[in-house]
Amino acid sequence: MHPSADELKILLDLAMRGDLRSIAERTQKLQEQSEELQPFATRLYQLAKGFKGKQILEFLQKYSEAL
């Protein structure tokens, strides 16, 4: 399960700007919103905390292409 198209756009925009702090904050909110989003949000949070900007972009692009 992944977040809405609008949320993915926001996350992609943040990733392109390198705003890892905002990505981490948004993923925490996603985890609180839905139990189904926890695997997605947890993985994204781990990447953000590890300063893995390129991997975050690849991860998000994979989900956005599926839309």
N, C-alpha and C positions, 0 to 999 in steps of 0.2 A: 504494500500500500504506500502511496505517496501523497503529498499535499496537493492542493488545488493548483490549477494552471497559474492563477494569479500569484500564489505564494511561491511557486517555482520561479516565476519571472523575477520576483523581488530577490529571492536567494541568488539567482544567477547574476543579477545586477550587482549585488553586494560582492559576490565572488570576483566579478570582473574588476571591481574597484579595489579588491584586496581587503575589504572590510571584514576581517575574520571575527572581530569582537561582536559585531552586529549579527553575524551568522550564528555564532554561539548563543547569543541571547534569543534569537528567533527560534532556534532549535529547541531550547528549553521550553519556550511557550508551546511549541508544537507537541512536545511530550506531554505537557499538562492538558492540552486540548483533547487528545485522542490516544487511547491505548494502541490503536491500530497503527499509528504513525511512529510509535516508539522505536522500532528497528531502524527506520529511515533517519529519524532525528538523532538517535544515538550515534549512528555511523557518521553523520554529518558533523555532529558536535565533536567527536573524537578527531576528525580531520582538522576542524577549525582550531582546536586546542593544540594540535600538533603542528600548526602553521603549514599545512599542506595545501596551499592555494591552488596549485595545478591539479592535484587530485580532486579537490572540491569541484572545480570546474568540470572535470571529466565525469564525476559522479552525477552532478546536476544535469549535465547535457544528456546523459544516458536516459534520465527520467523525462526530460522535456521532449526528447525525440519520440518518446512513446505516446505522447499526447496527440 
